[in-house]
Amino acid sequence: MSTPASHQPVVEHFEISLQTPSGEVTTAVAVPTSFVPVASILPLLRGLDEESQRLEQQRLVEGGQAISCRKGCAACCRMLVPVSAPEAFALAEAFERLDLPERTRLQARLDLAAQRLAQAGLLKQLSSLADSQEPLNDEAIEPLNRSYYALRMPCPFLKNEACSIYEHRPAACRELAVTSPATACQDMTSPQVASVPVAVRMSTALSLLWAELTGTIPRLIPLPLAIDWAKRHEAERARRWAGTELFEKALDKVWRYLSQEKVR
Ligand code: SF4
């Protein structure tokens, strides 16, 4: 344990090693021992996610394949992105830190997206998904995913075909890469699209963590509604947990995910 300076949080250092289908992921983390918000766990899980993605992409490249994703290509940013509650809180915080003109611009984009979803008859269903009290399985959500993608509505956070919240983008966005030609991504439902396998879906691990912490269902919120959802859940956003408890529980969810994937 270290106490670098009196005004800095006390942290405990851990070395983590995870065996994933892409190989062994190791990382060193500093975990605050004080009480912290749930979004504090994101850097750890993002680090693990990035490392396992890097290993998987390296394995594919060594096998003669190439990653087609390039800056300026945002064909996939028309799909429905599921966001866990901790990610929604982090997004809301990032949104609030924006300067006023950018915040106003972004709010107008979010309002426009909500309008378009309402016109398409999808807003109610998406809102029910965000606030559902019953766990929903992938099969139940799939028709909604398809109807959303059929709109080909650019993500409200997309600006000039680039992500305007790149540092804060959800895990589902970070985990999507393809080895098929970029032209195939004009239709992400096409069997021609070859996605890079993902060892751990971090949004799922985070939604399981949130469910355990709050005694609720594993919740995934549609991205265009995530900031509004976080604003409507200020009390949960303000809650604090011991850093070490969050860390242990989050790792437990990642391990469980990996062991379930192994037996599938
Ligand atoms: S958050 Fe960024 S990366 Fe994700 S869909 Fe929106 S624009 Fe694309």
py3Dmol code that shows the C-alpha trace and the ligand (Angstrom):
import py3Dmol

protein = """\
ATOM      1  CA  MET A   1       0.000   0.000   0.000  1.00  0.00           C
ATOM      2  CA  SER A   2       1.320   3.487  -0.714  1.00  0.00           C
ATOM      3  CA  THR A   3       0.507   7.033   0.397  1.00  0.00           C
ATOM      4  CA  PRO A   4       2.240   9.243  -2.213  1.00  0.00           C
ATOM      5  CA  ALA A   5       1.088  12.575  -0.777  1.00  0.00           C
ATOM      6  CA  SER A   6      -1.384  13.584   1.892  1.00  0.00           C
ATOM      7  CA  HIS A   7      -3.882  15.009  -0.653  1.00  0.00           C
ATOM      8  CA  GLN A   8      -3.759  11.991  -2.941  1.00  0.00           C
ATOM      9  CA  PRO A   9      -5.883   8.859  -2.404  1.00  0.00           C
ATOM     10  CA  VAL A  10      -4.309   5.863  -0.692  1.00  0.00           C
ATOM     11  CA  VAL A  11      -3.917   3.085  -3.233  1.00  0.00           C
ATOM     12  CA  GLU A  12      -3.087  -0.589  -3.156  1.00  0.00           C
ATOM     13  CA  HIS A  13      -1.099  -2.023  -6.079  1.00  0.00           C
ATOM     14  CA  PHE A  14      -2.079  -5.281  -7.761  1.00  0.00           C
ATOM     15  CA  GLU A  15      -0.669  -7.289 -10.630  1.00  0.00           C
ATOM     16  CA  ILE A  16      -3.451  -9.005 -12.572  1.00  0.00           C
ATOM     17  CA  SER A  17      -3.079 -11.939 -14.898  1.00  0.00           C
ATOM     18  CA  LEU A  18      -6.028 -13.285 -16.887  1.00  0.00           C
ATOM     19  CA  GLN A  19      -6.089 -16.251 -19.218  1.00  0.00           C
ATOM     20  CA  THR A  20      -8.291 -15.300 -22.190  1.00  0.00           C
ATOM     21  CA  PRO A  21      -8.917 -17.147 -25.485  1.00  0.00           C
ATOM     22  CA  SER A  22      -6.549 -14.587 -27.084  1.00  0.00           C
ATOM     23  CA  GLY A  23      -3.729 -15.335 -24.611  1.00  0.00           C
ATOM     24  CA  GLU A  24      -2.587 -14.199 -21.202  1.00  0.00           C
ATOM     25  CA  VAL A  25      -3.434 -10.606 -20.301  1.00  0.00           C
ATOM     26  CA  THR A  26      -1.366  -9.037 -17.545  1.00  0.00           C
ATOM     27  CA  THR A  27      -1.622  -5.561 -16.133  1.00  0.00           C
ATOM     28  CA  ALA A  28      -0.633  -3.632 -13.014  1.00  0.00           C
ATOM     29  CA  VAL A  29      -3.299  -1.519 -11.337  1.00  0.00           C
ATOM     30  CA  ALA A  30      -3.453   0.941  -8.470  1.00  0.00           C
ATOM     31  CA  VAL A  31      -6.731   0.493  -6.575  1.00  0.00           C
ATOM     32  CA  PRO A  32      -7.936   3.273  -4.242  1.00  0.00           C
ATOM     33  CA  THR A  33      -8.730   1.958  -0.759  1.00  0.00           C
ATOM     34  CA  SER A  34     -11.119   4.864  -0.136  1.00  0.00           C
ATOM     35  CA  PHE A  35     -14.779   5.017  -1.167  1.00  0.00           C
ATOM     36  CA  VAL A  36     -15.182   5.760  -4.870  1.00  0.00           C
ATOM     37  CA  PRO A  37     -17.998   5.924  -7.473  1.00  0.00           C
ATOM     38  CA  VAL A  38     -18.636   2.841  -9.603  1.00  0.00           C
ATOM     39  CA  ALA A  39     -17.252   4.565 -12.734  1.00  0.00           C
ATOM     40  CA  SER A  40     -13.792   4.440 -11.077  1.00  0.00           C
ATOM     41  CA  ILE A  41     -13.533   0.818 -12.167  1.00  0.00           C
ATOM     42  CA  LEU A  42     -13.659   1.720 -15.881  1.00  0.00           C
ATOM     43  CA  PRO A  43      -9.919   2.382 -16.425  1.00  0.00           C
ATOM     44  CA  LEU A  44      -9.074  -1.103 -15.113  1.00  0.00           C
ATOM     45  CA  LEU A  45     -11.623  -2.897 -17.290  1.00  0.00           C
ATOM     46  CA  ARG A  46     -10.798  -0.776 -20.321  1.00  0.00           C
ATOM     47  CA  GLY A  47      -7.113  -1.622 -19.861  1.00  0.00           C
ATOM     48  CA  LEU A  48      -7.882  -5.345 -19.764  1.00  0.00           C
ATOM     49  CA  ASP A  49     -10.204  -5.000 -22.750  1.00  0.00           C
ATOM     50  CA  GLU A  50      -7.605  -3.138 -24.822  1.00  0.00           C
ATOM     51  CA  GLU A  51      -4.884  -5.633 -23.977  1.00  0.00           C
ATOM     52  CA  SER A  52      -7.003  -8.665 -24.889  1.00  0.00           C
ATOM     53  CA  GLN A  53      -8.097  -6.933 -28.121  1.00  0.00           C
ATOM     54  CA  ARG A  54      -4.465  -6.186 -28.939  1.00  0.00           C
ATOM     55  CA  LEU A  55      -3.534  -9.849 -28.425  1.00  0.00           C
ATOM     56  CA  GLU A  56      -6.417 -11.076 -30.575  1.00  0.00           C
ATOM     57  CA  GLN A  57      -5.613  -8.643 -33.388  1.00  0.00           C
ATOM     58  CA  GLN A  58      -1.935  -9.618 -33.230  1.00  0.00           C
ATOM     59  CA  ARG A  59      -2.923 -13.294 -33.496  1.00  0.00           C
ATOM     60  CA  LEU A  60      -5.030 -12.558 -36.593  1.00  0.00           C
ATOM     61  CA  VAL A  61      -2.326 -10.427 -38.228  1.00  0.00           C
ATOM     62  CA  GLU A  62       0.277 -13.152 -37.592  1.00  0.00           C
ATOM     63  CA  GLY A  63      -2.142 -15.561 -39.277  1.00  0.00           C
ATOM     64  CA  GLY A  64      -2.108 -13.380 -42.409  1.00  0.00           C
ATOM     65  CA  GLN A  65      -5.272 -11.325 -41.852  1.00  0.00           C
ATOM     66  CA  ALA A  66      -5.478  -7.532 -41.675  1.00  0.00           C
ATOM     67  CA  ILE A  67      -7.622  -5.223 -39.561  1.00  0.00           C
ATOM     68  CA  SER A  68      -9.638  -3.054 -41.962  1.00  0.00           C
ATOM     69  CA  CYS A  69     -10.795  -0.395 -39.474  1.00  0.00           C
ATOM     70  CA  ARG A  70      -9.320   3.049 -40.138  1.00  0.00           C
ATOM     71  CA  LYS A  71      -9.783   6.560 -38.804  1.00  0.00           C
ATOM     72  CA  GLY A  72     -12.534   8.285 -40.798  1.00  0.00           C
ATOM     73  CA  CYS A  73     -14.539   5.098 -41.320  1.00  0.00           C
ATOM     74  CA  ALA A  74     -17.605   5.056 -39.080  1.00  0.00           C
ATOM     75  CA  ALA A  75     -19.912   2.729 -40.975  1.00  0.00           C
ATOM     76  CA  CYS A  76     -20.531   0.727 -37.781  1.00  0.00           C
ATOM     77  CA  CYS A  77     -21.544   3.857 -35.823  1.00  0.00           C
ATOM     78  CA  ARG A  78     -25.138   3.331 -37.003  1.00  0.00           C
ATOM     79  CA  MET A  79     -25.750   0.310 -34.801  1.00  0.00           C
ATOM     80  CA  LEU A  80     -27.473   0.198 -31.440  1.00  0.00           C
ATOM     81  CA  VAL A  81     -24.765   0.418 -28.760  1.00  0.00           C
ATOM     82  CA  PRO A  82     -25.551  -1.118 -25.346  1.00  0.00           C
ATOM     83  CA  VAL A  83     -24.109   0.802 -22.394  1.00  0.00           C
ATOM     84  CA  SER A  84     -23.767  -0.430 -18.804  1.00  0.00           C
ATOM     85  CA  ALA A  85     -24.801   1.830 -15.917  1.00  0.00           C
ATOM     86  CA  PRO A  86     -21.180   2.612 -14.856  1.00  0.00           C
ATOM     87  CA  GLU A  87     -20.427   3.667 -18.448  1.00  0.00           C
ATOM     88  CA  ALA A  88     -23.589   5.797 -18.577  1.00  0.00           C
ATOM     89  CA  PHE A  89     -22.468   7.628 -15.410  1.00  0.00           C
ATOM     90  CA  ALA A  90     -18.987   8.199 -16.871  1.00  0.00           C
ATOM     91  CA  LEU A  91     -20.519   9.493 -20.112  1.00  0.00           C
ATOM     92  CA  ALA A  92     -22.761  11.904 -18.198  1.00  0.00           C
ATOM     93  CA  GLU A  93     -19.719  13.201 -16.303  1.00  0.00           C
ATOM     94  CA  ALA A  94     -17.783  13.691 -19.542  1.00  0.00           C
ATOM     95  CA  PHE A  95     -20.813  15.452 -21.052  1.00  0.00           C
ATOM     96  CA  GLU A  96     -21.041  17.829 -18.080  1.00  0.00           C
ATOM     97  CA  ARG A  97     -17.346  18.713 -18.394  1.00  0.00           C
ATOM     98  CA  LEU A  98     -17.763  19.826 -22.034  1.00  0.00           C
ATOM     99  CA  ASP A  99     -17.758  23.547 -22.750  1.00  0.00           C
ATOM    100  CA  LEU A 100     -21.187  25.089 -23.226  1.00  0.00           C
ATOM    101  CA  PRO A 101     -21.218  25.310 -27.068  1.00  0.00           C
ATOM    102  CA  GLU A 102     -20.188  21.643 -27.441  1.00  0.00           C
ATOM    103  CA  ARG A 103     -22.649  20.534 -24.752  1.00  0.00           C
ATOM    104  CA  THR A 104     -25.429  22.458 -26.481  1.00  0.00           C
ATOM    105  CA  ARG A 105     -24.499  20.976 -29.867  1.00  0.00           C
ATOM    106  CA  LEU A 106     -24.453  17.473 -28.453  1.00  0.00           C
ATOM    107  CA  GLN A 107     -27.731  17.907 -26.579  1.00  0.00           C
ATOM    108  CA  ALA A 108     -29.342  19.047 -29.858  1.00  0.00           C
ATOM    109  CA  ARG A 109     -28.027  15.858 -31.548  1.00  0.00           C
ATOM    110  CA  LEU A 110     -29.379  13.696 -28.722  1.00  0.00           C
ATOM    111  CA  ASP A 111     -32.778  15.443 -28.920  1.00  0.00           C
ATOM    112  CA  LEU A 112     -32.843  14.943 -32.688  1.00  0.00           C
ATOM    113  CA  ALA A 113     -32.014  11.257 -32.289  1.00  0.00           C
ATOM    114  CA  ALA A 114     -34.827  10.854 -29.732  1.00  0.00           C
ATOM    115  CA  GLN A 115     -37.218  12.576 -32.163  1.00  0.00           C
ATOM    116  CA  ARG A 116     -36.213  10.298 -35.008  1.00  0.00           C
ATOM    117  CA  LEU A 117     -36.537   7.201 -32.807  1.00  0.00           C
ATOM    118  CA  ALA A 118     -39.984   8.364 -31.688  1.00  0.00           C
ATOM    119  CA  GLN A 119     -41.072   8.872 -35.325  1.00  0.00           C
ATOM    120  CA  ALA A 120     -39.865   5.347 -36.108  1.00  0.00           C
ATOM    121  CA  GLY A 121     -41.847   3.987 -33.158  1.00  0.00           C
ATOM    122  CA  LEU A 122     -38.700   2.811 -31.367  1.00  0.00           C
ATOM    123  CA  LEU A 123     -38.261   5.348 -28.549  1.00  0.00           C
ATOM    124  CA  LYS A 124     -40.792   3.734 -26.236  1.00  0.00           C
ATOM    125  CA  GLN A 125     -39.256   0.283 -26.665  1.00  0.00           C
ATOM    126  CA  LEU A 126     -35.741   1.616 -26.119  1.00  0.00           C
ATOM    127  CA  SER A 127     -36.835   3.512 -23.010  1.00  0.00           C
ATOM    128  CA  SER A 128     -38.486   0.350 -21.660  1.00  0.00           C
ATOM    129  CA  LEU A 129     -35.217  -1.475 -22.256  1.00  0.00           C
ATOM    130  CA  ALA A 130     -33.292   1.168 -20.280  1.00  0.00           C
ATOM    131  CA  ASP A 131     -35.737   1.040 -17.366  1.00  0.00           C
ATOM    132  CA  SER A 132     -36.732  -2.620 -17.491  1.00  0.00           C
ATOM    133  CA  GLN A 133     -37.251  -4.372 -14.156  1.00  0.00           C
ATOM    134  CA  GLU A 134     -37.072  -7.783 -15.836  1.00  0.00           C
ATOM    135  CA  PRO A 135     -33.889  -9.304 -17.243  1.00  0.00           C
ATOM    136  CA  LEU A 136     -33.987  -9.417 -21.058  1.00  0.00           C
ATOM    137  CA  ASN A 137     -32.086 -11.949 -23.114  1.00  0.00           C
ATOM    138  CA  ASP A 138     -30.302 -11.349 -26.427  1.00  0.00           C
ATOM    139  CA  GLU A 139     -33.130 -12.995 -28.413  1.00  0.00           C
ATOM    140  CA  ALA A 140     -35.646 -10.509 -27.005  1.00  0.00           C
ATOM    141  CA  ILE A 141     -33.443  -7.532 -27.885  1.00  0.00           C
ATOM    142  CA  GLU A 142     -32.439  -8.716 -31.367  1.00  0.00           C
ATOM    143  CA  PRO A 143     -35.570  -7.442 -33.237  1.00  0.00           C
ATOM    144  CA  LEU A 144     -35.006  -4.014 -31.657  1.00  0.00           C
ATOM    145  CA  ASN A 145     -31.348  -4.082 -32.724  1.00  0.00           C
ATOM    146  CA  ARG A 146     -32.423  -4.836 -36.291  1.00  0.00           C
ATOM    147  CA  SER A 147     -35.107  -2.110 -36.411  1.00  0.00           C
ATOM    148  CA  TYR A 148     -32.651   0.431 -34.986  1.00  0.00           C
ATOM    149  CA  TYR A 149     -29.954  -0.455 -37.514  1.00  0.00           C
ATOM    150  CA  ALA A 150     -32.489  -0.338 -40.366  1.00  0.00           C
ATOM    151  CA  LEU A 151     -32.730   3.433 -39.730  1.00  0.00           C
ATOM    152  CA  ARG A 152     -28.982   3.826 -40.438  1.00  0.00           C
ATOM    153  CA  MET A 153     -29.117   6.743 -38.016  1.00  0.00           C
ATOM    154  CA  PRO A 154     -25.628   8.100 -37.294  1.00  0.00           C
ATOM    155  CA  CYS A 155     -24.722   7.898 -33.600  1.00  0.00           C
ATOM    156  CA  PRO A 156     -25.471  11.277 -31.944  1.00  0.00           C
ATOM    157  CA  PHE A 157     -21.809  11.367 -30.833  1.00  0.00           C
ATOM    158  CA  LEU A 158     -20.527  11.087 -34.394  1.00  0.00           C
ATOM    159  CA  LYS A 159     -19.066  14.323 -35.776  1.00  0.00           C
ATOM    160  CA  ASN A 160     -17.632  14.477 -39.311  1.00  0.00           C
ATOM    161  CA  GLU A 161     -17.522  10.652 -39.316  1.00  0.00           C
ATOM    162  CA  ALA A 162     -15.332  10.592 -36.184  1.00  0.00           C
ATOM    163  CA  CYS A 163     -16.253   9.835 -32.589  1.00  0.00           C
ATOM    164  CA  SER A 164     -16.535  13.116 -30.647  1.00  0.00           C
ATOM    165  CA  ILE A 165     -16.241  11.273 -27.301  1.00  0.00           C
ATOM    166  CA  TYR A 166     -13.422   8.930 -28.315  1.00  0.00           C
ATOM    167  CA  GLU A 167     -11.799   8.754 -24.841  1.00  0.00           C
ATOM    168  CA  HIS A 168     -15.163   7.986 -23.261  1.00  0.00           C
ATOM    169  CA  ARG A 169     -16.721   5.752 -25.918  1.00  0.00           C
ATOM    170  CA  PRO A 170     -18.486   2.647 -24.580  1.00  0.00           C
ATOM    171  CA  ALA A 171     -16.844  -0.780 -24.383  1.00  0.00           C
ATOM    172  CA  ALA A 172     -19.070  -2.090 -27.200  1.00  0.00           C
ATOM    173  CA  CYS A 173     -17.534   0.515 -29.555  1.00  0.00           C
ATOM    174  CA  ARG A 174     -13.983  -0.267 -28.401  1.00  0.00           C
ATOM    175  CA  GLU A 175     -14.504  -3.982 -29.010  1.00  0.00           C
ATOM    176  CA  LEU A 176     -15.694  -3.731 -32.614  1.00  0.00           C
ATOM    177  CA  ALA A 177     -13.121  -4.293 -35.369  1.00  0.00           C
ATOM    178  CA  VAL A 178     -13.281  -6.261 -38.603  1.00  0.00           C
ATOM    179  CA  THR A 179     -10.952  -8.170 -40.899  1.00  0.00           C
ATOM    180  CA  SER A 180     -13.393  -8.131 -43.848  1.00  0.00           C
ATOM    181  CA  PRO A 181     -13.163  -5.366 -46.479  1.00  0.00           C
ATOM    182  CA  ALA A 182     -14.429  -1.996 -45.213  1.00  0.00           C
ATOM    183  CA  THR A 183     -17.059  -1.953 -47.992  1.00  0.00           C
ATOM    184  CA  ALA A 184     -18.796  -4.926 -46.332  1.00  0.00           C
ATOM    185  CA  CYS A 185     -19.541  -2.700 -43.306  1.00  0.00           C
ATOM    186  CA  GLN A 186     -22.163  -0.822 -45.346  1.00  0.00           C
ATOM    187  CA  ASP A 187     -24.373  -3.656 -44.127  1.00  0.00           C
ATOM    188  CA  MET A 188     -23.194  -4.847 -40.723  1.00  0.00           C
ATOM    189  CA  THR A 189     -25.755  -7.677 -40.798  1.00  0.00           C
ATOM    190  CA  SER A 190     -24.119  -9.180 -43.895  1.00  0.00           C
ATOM    191  CA  PRO A 191     -22.440 -12.584 -43.432  1.00  0.00           C
ATOM    192  CA  GLN A 192     -19.459 -11.050 -45.250  1.00  0.00           C
ATOM    193  CA  VAL A 193     -18.613  -8.976 -42.174  1.00  0.00           C
ATOM    194  CA  ALA A 194     -15.885 -10.778 -40.201  1.00  0.00           C
ATOM    195  CA  SER A 195     -15.604  -9.281 -36.734  1.00  0.00           C
ATOM    196  CA  VAL A 196     -12.536  -9.715 -34.569  1.00  0.00           C
ATOM    197  CA  PRO A 197     -13.503 -12.130 -31.755  1.00  0.00           C
ATOM    198  CA  VAL A 198     -13.956 -10.473 -28.360  1.00  0.00           C
ATOM    199  CA  ALA A 199     -12.626 -12.324 -25.298  1.00  0.00           C
ATOM    200  CA  VAL A 200     -14.760 -10.474 -22.733  1.00  0.00           C
ATOM    201  CA  ARG A 201     -17.722  -8.200 -23.432  1.00  0.00           C
ATOM    202  CA  MET A 202     -16.898  -5.553 -20.831  1.00  0.00           C
ATOM    203  CA  SER A 203     -20.346  -3.940 -21.013  1.00  0.00           C
ATOM    204  CA  THR A 204     -21.785  -7.318 -19.946  1.00  0.00           C
ATOM    205  CA  ALA A 205     -19.230  -7.697 -17.115  1.00  0.00           C
ATOM    206  CA  LEU A 206     -20.025  -4.131 -15.989  1.00  0.00           C
ATOM    207  CA  SER A 207     -23.770  -4.704 -16.129  1.00  0.00           C
ATOM    208  CA  LEU A 208     -23.339  -7.827 -13.954  1.00  0.00           C
ATOM    209  CA  LEU A 209     -21.217  -5.812 -11.524  1.00  0.00           C
ATOM    210  CA  TRP A 210     -23.877  -3.092 -11.318  1.00  0.00           C
ATOM    211  CA  ALA A 211     -26.589  -5.705 -10.760  1.00  0.00           C
ATOM    212  CA  GLU A 212     -24.679  -7.194  -7.840  1.00  0.00           C
ATOM    213  CA  LEU A 213     -23.851  -3.832  -6.279  1.00  0.00           C
ATOM    214  CA  THR A 214     -27.432  -2.574  -6.430  1.00  0.00           C
ATOM    215  CA  GLY A 215     -29.454  -5.796  -6.215  1.00  0.00           C
ATOM    216  CA  THR A 216     -31.064  -5.039  -9.596  1.00  0.00           C
ATOM    217  CA  ILE A 217     -31.063  -6.738 -13.005  1.00  0.00           C
ATOM    218  CA  PRO A 218     -28.040  -6.639 -15.336  1.00  0.00           C
ATOM    219  CA  ARG A 219     -28.934  -3.448 -17.190  1.00  0.00           C
ATOM    220  CA  LEU A 220     -27.856  -2.324 -20.643  1.00  0.00           C
ATOM    221  CA  ILE A 221     -28.973   1.122 -21.753  1.00  0.00           C
ATOM    222  CA  PRO A 222     -29.251   2.174 -25.435  1.00  0.00           C
ATOM    223  CA  LEU A 223     -26.479   4.734 -26.047  1.00  0.00           C
ATOM    224  CA  PRO A 224     -28.691   7.623 -27.285  1.00  0.00           C
ATOM    225  CA  LEU A 225     -30.570   7.456 -23.947  1.00  0.00           C
ATOM    226  CA  ALA A 226     -27.570   6.874 -21.667  1.00  0.00           C
ATOM    227  CA  ILE A 227     -26.939  10.473 -20.548  1.00  0.00           C
ATOM    228  CA  ASP A 228     -30.609  11.052 -19.842  1.00  0.00           C
ATOM    229  CA  TRP A 229     -30.732   7.741 -17.912  1.00  0.00           C
ATOM    230  CA  ALA A 230     -27.705   8.764 -15.805  1.00  0.00           C
ATOM    231  CA  LYS A 231     -29.322  12.148 -15.026  1.00  0.00           C
ATOM    232  CA  ARG A 232     -32.475  10.346 -13.866  1.00  0.00           C
ATOM    233  CA  HIS A 233     -30.393   8.137 -11.543  1.00  0.00           C
ATOM    234  CA  GLU A 234     -28.404  10.803  -9.710  1.00  0.00           C
ATOM    235  CA  ALA A 235     -28.750   9.047  -6.337  1.00  0.00           C
ATOM    236  CA  GLU A 236     -27.151   5.859  -7.674  1.00  0.00           C
ATOM    237  CA  ARG A 237     -24.509   7.902  -9.440  1.00  0.00           C
ATOM    238  CA  ALA A 238     -23.597   9.568  -6.130  1.00  0.00           C
ATOM    239  CA  ARG A 239     -23.165   6.234  -4.317  1.00  0.00           C
ATOM    240  CA  ARG A 240     -19.673   5.184  -3.257  1.00  0.00           C
ATOM    241  CA  TRP A 241     -18.090   1.774  -2.694  1.00  0.00           C
ATOM    242  CA  ALA A 242     -14.747   0.750  -1.208  1.00  0.00           C
ATOM    243  CA  GLY A 243     -12.271   0.722  -4.113  1.00  0.00           C
ATOM    244  CA  THR A 244     -10.977  -2.747  -3.225  1.00  0.00           C
ATOM    245  CA  GLU A 245     -14.529  -4.138  -3.091  1.00  0.00           C
ATOM    246  CA  LEU A 246     -15.292  -2.737  -6.550  1.00  0.00           C
ATOM    247  CA  PHE A 247     -12.032  -4.104  -7.884  1.00  0.00           C
ATOM    248  CA  GLU A 248     -12.612  -7.632  -6.514  1.00  0.00           C
ATOM    249  CA  LYS A 249     -16.219  -7.772  -7.675  1.00  0.00           C
ATOM    250  CA  ALA A 250     -15.357  -6.456 -11.154  1.00  0.00           C
ATOM    251  CA  LEU A 251     -12.598  -9.029 -11.606  1.00  0.00           C
ATOM    252  CA  ASP A 252     -14.967 -11.743 -10.409  1.00  0.00           C
ATOM    253  CA  LYS A 253     -17.415 -10.771 -13.185  1.00  0.00           C
ATOM    254  CA  VAL A 254     -14.656 -10.898 -15.796  1.00  0.00           C
ATOM    255  CA  TRP A 255     -13.520 -14.330 -14.570  1.00  0.00           C
ATOM    256  CA  ARG A 256     -17.091 -15.629 -14.584  1.00  0.00           C
ATOM    257  CA  TYR A 257     -17.607 -14.339 -18.118  1.00  0.00           C
ATOM    258  CA  LEU A 258     -14.418 -16.041 -19.277  1.00  0.00           C
ATOM    259  CA  SER A 259     -15.266 -19.361 -17.606  1.00  0.00           C
ATOM    260  CA  GLN A 260     -18.799 -19.338 -19.063  1.00  0.00           C
ATOM    261  CA  GLU A 261     -17.432 -18.640 -22.544  1.00  0.00           C
ATOM    262  CA  LYS A 262     -15.019 -21.560 -22.098  1.00  0.00           C
ATOM    263  CA  VAL A 263     -17.824 -24.074 -21.481  1.00  0.00           C
ATOM    264  CA  ARG A 264     -19.953 -22.843 -24.426  1.00  0.00           C
TER     265      ARG A 264
END
"""
ligand_1 = """\
8
SF4
S -19.872 6.469 -29.294
Fe -18.380 6.996 -30.837
S -17.527 5.029 -31.530
Fe -19.450 4.579 -30.431
S -21.056 4.497 -32.018
Fe -21.002 6.593 -31.210
S -19.613 7.723 -32.573
Fe -19.253 5.528 -32.901
"""
view = py3Dmol.view(width=600, height=400)
view.addModel(protein, "pdb")
view.setStyle({"model": 0}, {"cartoon": {"style": "trace"}})
view.addModel(ligand_1, "xyz")
view.setStyle({"model": 1}, {"stick": {}})
view.zoomTo()
view.show()
